[in-house]
Amino acid sequence: MARSKIFEGFVERLEIVDYEGRYDEKEIPKLSEDSLFKLYELMLKMRMFDQKALNLQRQGRISTYGSLKGQEACQSGLALNLKKGDFLAPSFREHGIMMAIGIPLHNIYASWKGDERGNLFSEGINCLPPSIPVGSQLLHATGIGMALKFKNKDEIAVGFGGDGATSEGDFHEALNFASVFGARTLFFIQNNQYAISLPFAKQTNARSIAQKALSYEMKSIQVDGNDVLAVYKASKEAIDYIRKESKPYLIECVTYRMENHTTSDDHTKYRSKEEIEFWLKRDPIERYKKFLTSKGILNEAKEKSLTSEIQKWIEEEVEILENMPKPKPTDIVDYVYSDLPWYLKEEREFLEKEEKNNG
Ligand SMILES: Cc1ncc(C[n+]2csc(CCOP(=O)(O)OP(=O)(O)O)c2C)c(N)n1
């Protein structure tokens, strides 16, 4: 019986600027200086938004919060390739990409305060509320991508997930359906090395997540998720392909969650100092800063004025958040169904009475 190879090797990996700032000039994406700077601005906004959220949580001004620190390059590199009208199906660590498509910061903070109004996005912002059940949003992204295909639309859908999400049945169902029906969906997996305390090596025996797409006959790539230019380039190729071919694509960004899983966690219980230091040296913002400085696009004065501009913006947004009128108790049931089932109708009536009685 003749034997032949079904596929040669595994999927490709892309890195452009290494963590010491070295790069091959011909790999640098052809972006204007403004766009190169914009990538930095986005990353810095995300980092500063995040630090403020951690502070607000510690001061009791928002509830439990899941930090995106370390994943700024993933979300910024993707953001620059999205067009208005593209759909996002985020998980709970996608505040960066959400602010990048124009969702106001006070909305995002409000949602982490447990206020449902945080997820009421304005017209033209096609973003689902962040999904907490791990992996579930990937199915939503497949469904939206299928609808976009059937309606001959130019937009695409992006479904987000972590490494943990790829161990859920939802991930595999989403990929299979997307491939069979040619969904216009990008599966954007941020492999930040941990699902809460479970390390990647214990999550799967596969050497990458990108290779999992192969079983569904889907194109994929693994990218250094702390290298914003690599993420930009890989996302561009993937999104151009989805728009042109109406077929799905998977990107695995290899990155690191630099903070606790959420503010209810203590990562020092399960991660070594050496490991944390290893990744600190690979901080996506520091790496890109070296690159921009070497190109003469960033200097201390520019950095200082950008930082104070962002600081001011964040403080204004926090003020809006804290001046929002109190939410209504009925908000708890108002945003799940268009027609409430009987048991929620009963609950709603009860909540309405309570509200009247308590002013
Ligand atoms: C279906 C489901 N199971 C378990 C949980 C509890 N949980 C919340 S986050 C998380 C880990 C998710 O890890 P990963 O997908 O890698 O995303 P990350 O938190 O690293 O961004 C778990 C198990 C949940 N929210 N949903």
The ligand as a Tripos MOL2 file, in Angstrom:
@<TRIPOS>MOLECULE
LIG
   26    27     1     0     0
SMALL
NO_CHARGES

@<TRIPOS>ATOM
      1 C1        -17.8260   27.3740   30.3260 C.3       1 LIG1
      2 C2        -16.9880   27.9900   31.4160 C.ar      1 LIG1
      3 N1        -16.2370   27.1980   32.2040 N.ar      1 LIG1
      4 C3        -15.4680   27.7450   33.1850 C.ar      1 LIG1
      5 C4        -15.4810   29.0910   33.4000 C.ar      1 LIG1
      6 C5        -14.5840   29.7120   34.4730 C.3       1 LIG1
      7 N2        -13.4760   30.3910   33.8120 N.ar      1 LIG1
      8 C6        -13.4790   31.7220   33.6330 C.ar      1 LIG1
      9 S1        -12.1580   32.2580   32.7930 S.2       1 LIG1
     10 C7        -11.5220   30.7090   32.6600 C.ar      1 LIG1
     11 C8        -10.2090   30.4570   31.9530 C.3       1 LIG1
     12 C9        -10.2240   30.9350   30.5500 C.3       1 LIG1
     13 O1         -8.9490   30.7940   30.0050 O.3       1 LIG1
     14 P1         -8.6240   31.2560   28.5390 P.3       1 LIG1
     15 O2         -9.6690   30.7920   27.5980 O.co2     1 LIG1
     16 O3         -7.2330   30.8420   28.2620 O.co2     1 LIG1
     17 O4         -8.7460   32.8390   28.5890 O.3       1 LIG1
     18 P2         -7.9310   33.8890   29.4750 P.3       1 LIG1
     19 O5         -8.6490   34.0050   30.7950 O.co2     1 LIG1
     20 O6         -6.5450   33.3800   29.6300 O.co2     1 LIG1
     21 O7         -7.9880   35.1600   28.7160 O.co2     1 LIG1
     22 C10       -12.3580   29.7800   33.2770 C.ar      1 LIG1
     23 C11       -12.0910   28.3300   33.3310 C.3       1 LIG1
     24 C12       -16.3180   29.8800   32.5710 C.ar      1 LIG1
     25 N3        -16.3750   31.2080   32.6950 N.pl3     1 LIG1
     26 N4        -17.0320   29.3160   31.5750 N.ar      1 LIG1
@<TRIPOS>BOND
     1     1     2 1
     2     2     3 ar
     3     2    26 ar
     4     3     4 ar
     5     4     5 ar
     6     5     6 1
     7     5    24 ar
     8     6     7 1
     9     7     8 ar
    10     7    22 ar
    11     8     9 ar
    12     9    10 ar
    13    10    11 1
    14    10    22 ar
    15    11    12 1
    16    12    13 1
    17    13    14 1
    18    14    15 2
    19    14    16 1
    20    14    17 1
    21    17    18 1
    22    18    19 2
    23    18    20 1
    24    18    21 1
    25    22    23 1
    26    24    25 1
    27    24    26 ar
@<TRIPOS>SUBSTRUCTURE
     1 LIG1         1 GROUP 0 **** ****
